């Protein structure tokens, strides 16, 4: 299946493109609107857009940066249209951004961090190592520290529980990675349990991260 995939600087986004994004997320559970999308375009460096027969079916804001010297690919606001091709769209977004990570951080392991509101979105972490949170794992002190670092980077310093990785919302929508699987019955019950405490009216989110290993990135995504 072939999509039109484009990753470019957020500064190059046109108003018509923001309107296309708004069409995907309107009335969605994440609470995104065109005002929030415009702010994300100012806050993030890159935007990946996926089109199917000319129509936008998914997008993701992201940035490649170092936090305390560690290479990071951070996913900001993202959304995938709820249709039969959503899994392929998600894969196309991730592949495009991992290729950028290889170019930015050759021969280095890269931390992938984002905010989730739906357990099905953990599908975006397929193939990553040392995912946090994960079932039957007690986060180490360093992993808890990473949750706090990411909360600070996402503008939620002081609002994260570094044991549950849940960020207490302030009632306004934040730039979460909005993806819902077409097969919710396939979600691991222990993964789903991470989301049980979220207050969706308050706009709580779950911070999650994992590691893309240098060898995997080089073998699958190097140009």
Number of C-alpha atoms within 10 A of each C-alpha: 6 10 17 13 18 14 18 13 15 19 12 11 15 9 11 9 13 16 14 15 25 20 16 19 22 13 11 15 15 25 18 24 19 17 10 16 20 16 11 19 20 11 14 19 17 23 26 21 26 23 16 15 10 9 11 20 24 27 27 25 27 26 19 21 17 14 13 8 7 13 19 23 25 23 24 25 24 28 27 27 22 17 11 10 14 18 18 14 26 23 13 22 23 17 16 17 23 21 16 20 27 22 14 15 19 16 14 17 19 26 23 21 25 23 28 24 24 24 22 21 18 21 15 15 17 12 13 16 13 14 22 22 22 16 14 7 10 13 18 11 10 9 19 19 13 21 27 22 15 21 25 14 12 19 10 17 13 12 17 23 16 19 14 18 25 25 24 19 19 13 12 13 19 22 24 26 25 26 26 20 20 14 8 12 9 9 15 12 11 12 16 15 12 18 20 10 12 19 16 17 13 13 20 26 28 25 26 21 26 20 19 24 16 16 14 15 22 18 10 12 17 15 9
